[in-house]
Amino acid sequence: MSNCLKVVSLNTWKNEGFYQDRLKLMGDGLLDISPDVVLLQECFRCEETGDDTAAFLARRLGFECRYAPARRKARFHEQASRETESGLAILSRSPFRDEGFVVPLPSSDAGGERIALAASVVLGERVVGCVCVHFSHIGGEQAIRQDQIARSLLFMRDTEGFVPGILGGDFNCEWSSREADGAIAFAQVDCVSALPFLSVLDPTTPVPTVSGQGRQIDQIWCVDGKGEARFAPLSAGLCLNGLDPRTGLHPSDHAGVWVELEIG
């Protein structure tokens, strides 16, 4: 059994911007990357039309899927206003140990409903806890965002099988932010954000990404407890951010991020 794990995180941008074409680009791109675990945010789902981003990408990869509905509201889709979801998903090449956990997070009317989706993946004799998140995007909600990060870390710290583990998604803040620092100190866990740890400092939004412009708000953290086995980031980078020459589209309005980890 390999000691390495390749993880990708991507904000899939709901049903915006030529959704069906982008969905195919995301599927093709993920196949090319060949990840072991995929963390997805803003997963569009509409029962009326049968559209389901997480299910489509799981089928495309041949992966198992854990999905959590969130942010239910009417959105314009297929030329009509329809009830839809913008949920979270974890896809895995290996089997899941559990059905997943939905962790309610502090929320506000302005920022909307926020949750974390957690599921543990069985890798041979090991279990790796994975938590997918999408924190508040509101500029003035630094305190709420810090609480959301801290609540996610506390779940990992206090739930068997999730430390050491992976926390990834759209943080809507950077690794160097006060929100991240405050949450880590409060939760009393050891964390490292894989991309800046490996000196990958490119922004993930806006797309197309330009070095030195924008922010790296899409992150994958390695979360370790005291005395636990460690995850060591080996390589990392941006992905799913190229322009498709046939359609003239990017897969999403965020770049994806990937990291290959060695399980200590």
C-alpha positions as CSV (number, residue, x, y, z in Angstrom):
1,M,0.0,0.0,0.0
2,S,1.4,3.4,-1.0
3,N,2.2,5.8,1.8
4,C,1.2,8.8,-0.5
5,L,-2.2,10.4,-0.9
6,K,-3.1,13.0,-3.6
7,V,-5.8,15.4,-2.6
8,V,-7.6,18.0,-4.8
9,S,-9.9,20.8,-3.6
10,L,-12.2,22.8,-6.0
11,N,-14.9,25.3,-5.7
12,T,-17.2,24.3,-8.6
13,W,-19.1,27.6,-9.0
14,K,-22.6,26.3,-8.7
15,N,-24.5,26.4,-12.0
16,E,-22.9,29.6,-13.2
17,G,-21.1,30.3,-16.5
18,F,-22.1,27.6,-19.1
19,Y,-22.6,25.0,-16.4
20,Q,-22.9,21.8,-18.5
21,D,-19.8,22.6,-20.5
22,R,-17.8,23.4,-17.3
23,L,-19.0,20.2,-15.7
24,K,-17.4,18.2,-18.5
25,L,-14.2,20.2,-18.2
26,M,-14.0,19.5,-14.4
27,G,-14.6,15.8,-15.0
28,D,-11.9,15.6,-17.7
29,G,-9.5,17.7,-15.6
30,L,-9.9,15.5,-12.5
31,L,-9.3,12.4,-14.6
32,D,-6.0,13.8,-15.9
33,I,-4.9,14.7,-12.3
34,S,-5.8,11.2,-11.0
35,P,-6.4,12.2,-7.3
36,D,-7.2,9.8,-4.5
37,V,-9.5,12.3,-2.7
38,V,-11.5,15.2,-4.0
39,L,-13.0,18.0,-1.9
40,L,-15.8,19.9,-3.6
41,Q,-17.6,23.1,-2.7
42,E,-20.6,24.9,-4.2
43,C,-21.8,21.6,-5.6
44,F,-24.9,22.5,-7.6
45,R,-27.9,20.1,-7.3
46,C,-31.4,20.5,-8.7
47,E,-33.9,17.7,-8.3
48,E,-36.3,19.1,-10.9
49,T,-33.7,18.9,-13.7
50,G,-31.6,16.1,-12.4
51,D,-28.4,18.1,-12.3
52,D,-26.0,17.0,-9.6
53,T,-22.4,18.2,-9.8
54,A,-21.1,15.8,-7.1
55,A,-22.8,12.7,-8.5
56,F,-21.6,13.5,-12.0
57,L,-18.0,13.9,-11.0
58,A,-18.1,10.8,-8.8
59,R,-19.4,8.8,-11.7
60,R,-16.8,10.2,-14.1
61,L,-14.0,9.2,-11.7
62,G,-15.5,6.0,-10.5
63,F,-15.3,7.2,-6.9
64,E,-17.5,6.9,-3.9
65,C,-19.2,10.1,-2.8
66,R,-20.3,11.7,0.4
67,Y,-22.6,14.7,-0.1
68,A,-24.1,17.3,2.2
69,P,-26.8,19.7,1.0
70,A,-26.5,23.3,1.9
71,R,-27.6,26.8,1.0
72,R,-30.9,25.8,-0.4
73,K,-32.5,28.6,-2.4
74,A,-34.2,29.4,-5.7
75,R,-31.7,30.0,-8.5
76,F,-32.2,30.6,-12.2
77,H,-31.5,27.4,-14.0
78,E,-32.5,26.0,-17.4
79,Q,-34.5,29.2,-18.2
80,A,-36.6,29.1,-14.9
81,S,-36.4,29.8,-11.2
82,R,-35.9,26.4,-9.5
83,E,-35.2,25.2,-6.0
84,T,-31.5,24.2,-5.8
85,E,-28.7,23.4,-3.4
86,S,-25.0,24.5,-3.2
87,G,-23.6,21.7,-1.1
88,L,-20.3,20.1,-0.2
89,A,-18.9,16.7,-1.3
90,I,-16.0,14.4,-0.7
91,L,-15.1,11.9,-3.4
92,S,-12.7,9.0,-2.7
93,R,-11.0,6.3,-4.7
94,S,-10.9,4.2,-1.6
95,P,-13.9,3.1,0.5
96,F,-15.3,5.4,3.2
97,R,-15.3,4.1,6.7
98,D,-18.5,6.0,7.6
99,E,-21.6,7.7,6.1
100,G,-20.1,11.1,6.8
101,F,-20.8,13.8,9.4
102,V,-22.4,17.2,8.8
103,V,-21.0,19.7,11.3
104,P,-23.1,22.9,11.7
105,L,-20.9,26.0,11.7
106,P,-21.6,29.6,13.0
107,S,-23.5,31.5,10.3
108,S,-25.1,34.8,9.6
109,D,-27.9,36.1,7.5
110,A,-25.4,37.9,5.2
111,G,-23.0,35.0,4.9
112,G,-25.7,32.3,4.6
113,E,-25.7,28.7,5.9
114,R,-22.3,27.3,6.6
115,I,-21.5,23.6,7.4
116,A,-18.5,21.3,7.3
117,L,-18.7,17.8,5.7
118,A,-16.5,15.2,7.3
119,A,-15.8,11.6,6.2
120,S,-13.0,9.2,6.9
121,V,-11.3,7.1,4.2
122,V,-9.9,3.6,4.6
123,L,-6.4,3.3,3.1
124,G,-5.3,-0.3,3.8
125,E,-4.8,-0.4,7.6
126,R,-4.9,3.4,7.9
127,V,-7.9,5.7,8.3
128,V,-7.6,9.3,7.0
129,G,-10.1,11.9,8.2
130,C,-11.2,14.4,5.5
131,V,-13.2,17.6,6.2
132,C,-14.5,19.8,3.4
133,V,-15.4,23.4,4.1
134,H,-16.7,26.6,2.6
135,F,-16.4,29.5,5.0
136,S,-18.1,32.9,4.9
137,H,-17.3,35.1,2.0
138,I,-18.4,38.4,3.7
139,G,-15.5,40.8,4.1
140,G,-16.5,42.0,7.5
141,E,-17.1,38.6,9.0
142,Q,-13.5,37.8,10.2
143,A,-14.8,36.8,13.7
144,I,-17.4,34.5,12.3
145,R,-14.9,33.0,9.8
146,Q,-12.4,32.4,12.7
147,D,-15.2,30.6,14.6
148,Q,-16.0,28.5,11.6
149,I,-12.4,27.4,11.2
150,A,-12.1,26.7,14.9
151,R,-15.3,24.7,15.0
152,S,-14.0,22.5,12.1
153,L,-10.7,22.0,13.8
154,L,-12.4,21.1,17.1
155,F,-14.5,18.5,15.4
156,M,-11.4,16.9,14.0
157,R,-9.5,17.1,17.3
158,D,-12.4,15.5,19.3
159,T,-13.6,12.9,16.8
160,E,-11.8,9.5,16.6
161,G,-10.1,8.9,13.2
162,F,-9.9,12.6,12.1
163,V,-6.5,13.5,13.5
164,P,-4.2,13.3,11.7
165,G,-6.4,14.4,8.9
166,I,-7.1,16.8,6.0
167,L,-9.1,20.0,6.2
168,G,-9.6,21.6,2.8
169,G,-11.9,23.8,0.8
170,D,-12.7,27.5,0.1
171,F,-11.6,29.3,3.3
172,N,-12.3,32.8,1.9
173,C,-9.2,33.9,3.8
174,E,-5.5,33.3,3.4
175,W,-3.2,31.0,5.5
176,S,-1.5,34.1,6.9
177,S,-4.8,35.7,8.1
178,R,-5.7,36.5,11.7
179,E,-8.7,34.2,11.3
180,A,-6.5,31.2,10.6
181,D,-4.0,32.0,13.3
182,G,-6.7,32.6,16.0
183,A,-8.6,29.4,15.1
184,I,-5.5,27.2,15.3
185,A,-4.5,28.7,18.6
186,F,-8.0,28.2,20.0
187,A,-8.3,24.6,18.9
188,Q,-4.8,23.7,20.0
189,V,-3.9,21.5,17.1
190,D,-0.8,21.5,14.8
191,C,-1.6,22.6,11.3
192,V,0.2,23.4,8.1
193,S,-1.2,24.7,4.8
194,A,0.4,22.6,2.1
195,L,0.8,25.1,-0.7
196,P,2.5,28.0,1.2
197,F,4.5,25.3,3.2
198,L,6.0,24.3,-0.2
199,S,6.4,27.9,-1.3
200,V,3.4,27.8,-3.8
201,L,2.0,31.3,-3.3
202,D,0.0,31.7,-6.5
203,P,-3.6,33.1,-6.0
204,T,-6.5,30.8,-6.6
205,T,-9.0,33.6,-7.4
206,P,-9.8,35.4,-9.6
207,V,-9.5,33.2,-12.7
208,P,-7.5,33.5,-14.9
209,T,-4.9,33.6,-12.1
210,V,-2.0,36.0,-12.4
211,S,1.0,35.7,-10.1
212,G,1.1,38.4,-7.5
213,Q,-2.6,39.3,-8.0
214,G,-5.6,38.0,-6.2
215,R,-5.7,35.8,-3.1
216,Q,-4.9,32.1,-2.3
217,I,-8.2,31.4,-0.4
218,D,-8.5,27.7,-1.5
219,Q,-6.4,25.7,0.8
220,I,-5.6,22.1,2.0
221,W,-4.4,21.9,5.6
222,C,-2.7,18.9,7.2
223,V,-4.0,18.7,10.8
224,D,-2.0,16.8,13.4
225,G,-2.5,16.1,17.1
226,K,0.1,15.9,19.7
227,G,2.1,12.7,19.3
228,E,0.1,11.5,16.3
229,A,1.5,10.2,12.9
230,R,2.2,13.2,10.6
231,F,1.3,14.1,7.1
232,A,4.3,15.5,5.1
233,P,3.4,17.6,2.0
234,L,5.7,16.5,-0.8
235,S,4.4,18.5,-3.7
236,A,1.5,20.9,-4.4
237,G,0.2,23.3,-7.0
238,L,-2.8,24.8,-8.8
239,C,-4.9,22.9,-11.2
240,L,-8.1,23.1,-13.2
241,N,-7.4,26.7,-14.1
242,G,-6.5,26.5,-17.7
243,L,-8.5,27.9,-20.6
244,D,-10.2,25.2,-22.7
245,P,-9.3,26.0,-26.4
246,R,-12.5,24.4,-27.7
247,T,-15.1,26.1,-25.5
248,G,-13.1,29.2,-24.4
249,L,-14.1,28.4,-20.8
250,H,-12.3,27.8,-17.5
251,P,-13.6,24.9,-15.4
252,S,-14.6,27.2,-12.6
253,D,-14.1,30.8,-11.2
254,H,-11.6,29.4,-8.7
255,A,-8.4,27.5,-9.5
256,G,-8.3,24.1,-7.9
257,V,-5.5,23.2,-5.6
258,W,-3.7,19.8,-5.2
259,V,-1.2,18.3,-2.8
260,E,0.5,15.0,-2.6
261,L,1.1,13.9,1.0
262,E,3.3,11.3,2.6
263,I,1.5,9.6,5.5
264,G,4.0,9.3,8.3
